[in-house]
Amino acid sequence: MEDRARLFTRGHVGVVILTSTRERATEIANDALKLVQRYEGFELRLLVDGERKTQMREFMTRRRDVVVGTPGRIRDLLENEDEFARGMAKTKMLIFDDTATMLTLGLRDDMDAVSAYLPDPARVTWIYTTELTLPLRQAVRTLLSPNHLFIHEGEGVDTPPEPWEHVKQYHTVLPHASDQLPHLTKLIAHDQLSNPGRSRVVIFTPTARVAQLFTTFLRHLAPSLPAGGRTTFHEVHSTLQPGERTAALHTWVSDPSGSSVLLSSEISLKAEQYGPCTRIIQLGIPPSAEIYAQRISRACLPSADLRADLVLLQWEIGFLSWILGQHPFHPCTTAELGESLTLLAEKSDSGPLTSFPPSVPATEALDQVPAEIRQFDPGVAARLATLPELFEALKPQVDELAVKQTFASLLGYYIPKSGDLRVSRQVVIQGCKDWPRACGLQGEAYVSPEFVRRLGMEDTRGKRFASAWKERVGGMGMAVRPRMLSERFRTRE
């Protein structure tokens, strides 16, 4: 009897956990290992992209009590590996982790395919999510039985404050797209001076192309920063292979420089994978209010001057007013940032050691952290003053093809979000057409009339759309709800 049980456990999977990304699957596997180690003989298999032969060898020769992987990877193995398919045929439990994110990433077909293969009558299915979106409700009808149960883990319990409620949040509306790169550089400089010796800045961008392009640009502008060329830049986005993303995250988390910057467009990575940081910068609108809240919750470095900055262009203001209304934003103009930066730079130049926390010089004295990395060179204010010159020198070196590809990615990102922005698609297209100026190019990008026509818009409607936009912003450069607009007019009367 024991031999038969042993053969069964070696030949069949007990629990399957599907999650959104390779990184999230690795995180779950590490946590699950701590649990299964308490039970003698229990083993776990992690199935992600990039290690097919090794994974299949372990799967075929060892126990497979718990399998953790991504929907696409599991589906691929089910369709192409007979041994794997036979091992999954008697699975008793299927768990979908972070389901809303999987649906956002377009993994619905893979989820359905895996669910359809597993034995339905004898299977228990769990769906875990932090938000009940419409796509998720639709998926529930397919993935769960009609008499499924909904369990709210916080029901009957006082809900503690959200982590993001403790983070100081600021928003800046830039007058021109060409102000984006200089403003980002100043925000990085501000954090290096506010958290000297321990600055860790994460910049979230709308698309992977923006993260890739702006990483290159910011490296060129780095000499104007307080830490100068010692500032390290990292990037994590979908254009990297899974193994490259994992390596980049590891390098970022273990970066000892005290002045590091990470640019990312990922929406599925969790706080633990990013590690502690001192500042979150959201460039452009985030994918959703929930994702923005998750992102700024990652600014969790103890005893640091925590801050989150939302940097928008004028046509993006509607998202701030309508979607992020629950967040306690404080306005931060470019002039205010410049004044604060000047004061911090003067303080640093007057006594560099006094601007660093006491622990940093003490650590340097023990040779635990190289002083040449942690300590700012003299002349911080003078370096900051070189930013306009460096930006002008960058413009002739810009790769126009890379900018055009990035512009196309922005169109794909922003056009579906015109409803969240409370503007027409024509306004969104015009805003994206102006964006190449952020990279120092002259003039706007070209969008063919055929492309506009396919979106169901005609050029003759532009004036009416522009008029509607002016009504929405009330002629004051900020989006307002219709009720607020009517109240303003009644007050004037």
Secondary structure as UniProt FT lines:
FT   HELIX           2..11
FT   STRAND          15..18
FT   HELIX           22..36
FT   TURN            37..38
FT   TURN            40..41
FT   STRAND          44..47
FT   TURN            49..50
FT   HELIX           52..61
FT   STRAND          66..69
FT   HELIX           71..80
FT   HELIX           82..88
FT   TURN            89..90
FT   STRAND          93..96
FT   HELIX           99..104
FT   TURN            105..106
FT   HELIX           108..117
FT   TURN            121..122
FT   STRAND          124..127
FT   HELIX           134..143
FT   TURN            146..147
FT   TURN            153..156
FT   HELIX           163..166
FT   STRAND          168..174
FT   HELIX           177..179
FT   HELIX           180..194
FT   TURN            196..197
FT   STRAND          199..204
FT   HELIX           208..221
FT   HELIX           222..224
FT   TURN            226..227
FT   HELIX           228..230
FT   STRAND          232..236
FT   TURN            238..239
FT   HELIX           242..253
FT   STRAND          259..264
FT   HELIX           271..274
FT   STRAND          279..283
FT   HELIX           289..296
FT   TURN            297..298
FT   TURN            302..303
FT   STRAND          307..313
FT   HELIX           314..316
FT   HELIX           317..322
FT   TURN            325..326
FT   STRAND          329..331
FT   HELIX           334..350
FT   HELIX           352..355
FT   HELIX           359..365
FT   TURN            366..367
FT   HELIX           371..374
FT   HELIX           380..384
FT   TURN            385..386
FT   HELIX           387..394
FT   HELIX           395..397
FT   HELIX           400..414
FT   HELIX           415..417
FT   HELIX           418..421
FT   HELIX           425..434
FT   HELIX           435..439
FT   HELIX           449..454
FT   TURN            455..456
FT   HELIX           459..461
FT   HELIX           462..473
FT   TURN            474..477
FT   HELIX           482..492
//
